[in-house]
Amino acid sequence: MYLAHLHLLLNHWPIIGTVIGLGLFFVSLVVHSDDLKQASLALFSLIALLAIPTYLSGNAAEEEIKKIPGVSTALIQAHQGAALLAFVFMEITGAVALLGLWRFSRTVKDPWISRPAGWNLSAVLLSSIATVGLMAITGNTGGEIRHPEILSGQETTSAVGTVGSKIIPSIQYFVIDYSRWVWPILEDLHFLGLILLLGTIGALNLRILGFLKQLPLAPLHRFIPWGIAGFIINIITGLLFFIGMPGFYVVNVVFQIKMLTILVAGANLLLFYCTGAFLVWEQLGPGEDAPPFAKFIAATSILLWFAVIVLGRYIPFGEVQ
């Protein structure tokens, strides 16, 4: 039941956050403010992280609300479909926003890469507009489930939600039944994403902790996009796993702990390696030591991602009977 409550607690924040983020980003483009751009990009990235537990907990909420007499199954499916599309576009927005944020975090030593490219900002704008629209539809279909008084006349379902609801069984068929090789291939891609993520973030963290001190920090920071790419691969493959077997994952305690750990680790990546907070650390040259706070963040990052790996291996044993 607590996951259903968690969904109710979280489900408004991605909707409100994307609207605020889009408004802030639009203003930043009008007034040409880099500070506002960075703030809006950071907000989009954080909301993309928050959207993960919001979407995943929706399955538990669905199971609970189905037990209530008189609730429309068609509306539930439409809401689920709209939520999937909104989640996908939210993650796309978060990914391109994170890339832009990383480019802002570069020092003036690399002026060609110290600001987001035009295509990057355009991608953020277009994807965020689409996300706001899909979030609005998702929120509206969710409200219709428990508030039939807002329906006008005969019950109708959202066209967007209907499209999304048809995608879900197709994904389930592809992941589970299409071929016995699909799941292993997805697992290989999931591990590849972890390798990219941990290879880049791990090397950077080890340098901050004092290993490989002969290397300057700035060149290692330029590999962060590869870590972001690995994180995106993990989100995509992880989402496919979840859609393929939602009943297994939603009640899996180890999976829930892993998701919480990923959220904290992802926030760590965002706030300390893709913002201006990293600029001071990036100036470290060969042989120079990082400040204690930087070492604390680096050690925390390594421990969190190591925990993600270990928890992932124990997911098959975490199902609640």
Protein Blocks (a to p, Z undefined) as FASTA:
>chain_A
ZZmmmmmmmmmmmmmmmmmmmmmmmmmmmnopaklmmmmmmmmmmmmmmmmmmmmmmmmm
mmmmmmpghiafklmmmmmmmmmmmmmmmmmmmmmmmmmmmmmmpcfklmmlmpccfklm
mmmmmmmmmmmmmmmmmmmmmmmmmmmmlpghjadddfklmmmmmmmmmmmmmmmmmpmk
lmmmmmmmmmmmmmmmmmmmmmmmmmmnopaklpcfklmmmmmmmmmmmmmmmmmmmmmm
mmmmmmlmmmmmklmmmmmmmmmmmmmmmmmmmcfklmmmmmpcghiacdfklmmmmmmm
mmmmmmmmmmmmmmmmmccZZ
